[in-house]
């Protein structure tokens, strides 16, 4: 067997198996059950499967108190406020109580 071929096939294969092992071990440690499912996803979808695992893992640490969009309130630049029906922070065109325009007096 050609040593160059062994290196070209062996190194990516070792990385692939290593990422699969990391996903299996870490899924059991952080509570993404079952860890075999995450190992299978990582094994069947090389590299992309590992990123899918990382994205799912990051959802475990979601804190609704620190989420700036939990109240469904989005920042809309004042120059674009007429283009969207979403209320923006600091939008004083309409008052939420009665839908009438606010006036600065």
C-alpha positions as CSV (number, residue, x, y, z in Angstrom):
1,X,0.0,0.0,0.0
2,X,1.3,3.4,-0.9
3,X,2.2,5.5,2.2
4,X,0.7,8.6,0.6
5,X,-2.6,6.9,0.1
6,X,-2.6,5.6,3.7
7,X,-2.1,9.2,4.9
8,X,-4.7,10.7,2.6
9,X,-7.3,8.2,3.7
10,X,-6.1,7.5,7.3
11,X,-6.0,11.1,8.6
12,X,-9.6,12.1,7.6
13,X,-10.9,8.7,8.8
14,X,-9.2,9.2,12.2
15,X,-10.7,12.7,12.4
16,X,-14.1,11.3,11.5
17,X,-14.0,8.6,14.0
18,X,-12.6,11.0,16.6
19,X,-15.5,13.4,16.1
20,X,-18.0,10.5,16.4
21,X,-16.4,9.4,19.6
22,X,-16.4,13.0,21.0
23,X,-20.1,13.4,20.1
24,X,-21.0,10.0,21.8
25,X,-19.0,10.8,25.0
26,X,-20.2,14.4,25.3
27,X,-23.9,13.6,24.5
28,X,-24.0,11.2,27.5
29,X,-22.2,13.7,29.7
30,X,-24.5,16.7,28.9
31,X,-27.7,14.8,28.8
32,X,-28.5,14.6,25.1
33,X,-30.2,11.2,25.0
34,X,-29.6,8.8,23.5
35,X,-25.9,9.2,22.9
36,X,-25.9,6.4,20.3
37,X,-28.3,8.5,18.2
38,X,-25.8,11.4,18.2
39,X,-22.9,9.1,17.4
40,X,-24.9,7.6,14.5
41,X,-25.8,11.1,13.1
42,X,-22.1,12.2,13.4
43,X,-20.9,9.0,11.8
44,X,-23.4,9.0,8.9
45,X,-23.1,12.7,8.1
46,X,-19.3,13.4,8.3
47,X,-18.5,16.8,9.7
48,X,-22.0,18.2,9.1
49,X,-23.4,15.7,11.7
50,X,-20.9,17.0,14.2
51,X,-22.0,20.6,13.6
52,X,-25.7,19.5,14.0
53,X,-24.7,18.0,17.3
54,X,-23.0,21.2,18.4
55,X,-26.0,23.3,17.5
56,X,-28.4,20.9,19.4
57,X,-26.0,21.0,22.4
58,X,-26.0,24.8,22.5
59,X,-29.8,24.7,22.9
60,X,-29.4,23.0,26.2
61,X,-28.1,26.2,27.8
62,X,-31.0,28.4,26.7
63,X,-31.9,30.9,29.3
64,X,-35.2,32.7,28.6
65,X,-34.3,35.5,31.0
66,X,-31.3,36.5,28.9
67,X,-33.1,36.2,25.5
68,X,-33.6,39.7,24.0
69,X,-36.4,38.4,21.8
70,X,-38.5,36.6,24.4
71,X,-41.2,39.3,24.3
72,X,-41.4,39.2,20.5
73,X,-40.1,42.7,20.3
74,X,-37.6,43.4,17.6
75,X,-35.3,46.3,17.0
76,X,-36.3,48.0,13.8
77,X,-34.3,51.0,12.5
78,X,-36.5,54.1,12.4
79,X,-35.8,54.6,8.7
80,X,-37.3,51.1,8.0
81,X,-40.2,51.3,10.5
82,X,-42.7,52.0,7.8
83,X,-41.7,48.9,5.9
84,X,-42.7,46.4,8.6
85,X,-45.8,45.8,10.7
86,X,-43.6,44.7,13.6
87,X,-43.5,47.2,16.6
88,X,-40.0,48.5,17.2
89,X,-38.5,49.6,20.5
90,X,-38.9,53.3,20.9
91,X,-41.6,53.4,18.2
92,X,-43.9,56.2,19.3
93,X,-46.0,56.4,16.3
94,X,-48.9,54.5,17.9
95,X,-49.7,54.0,21.5
96,X,-50.4,50.4,22.4
97,X,-53.5,51.3,24.5
98,X,-55.8,52.8,21.9
99,X,-53.9,52.9,18.6
100,X,-53.9,56.6,18.4
101,X,-50.8,58.6,17.5
102,X,-48.8,60.0,20.4
103,X,-48.1,63.7,20.4
104,X,-45.1,65.4,22.0
105,X,-46.6,68.4,23.8
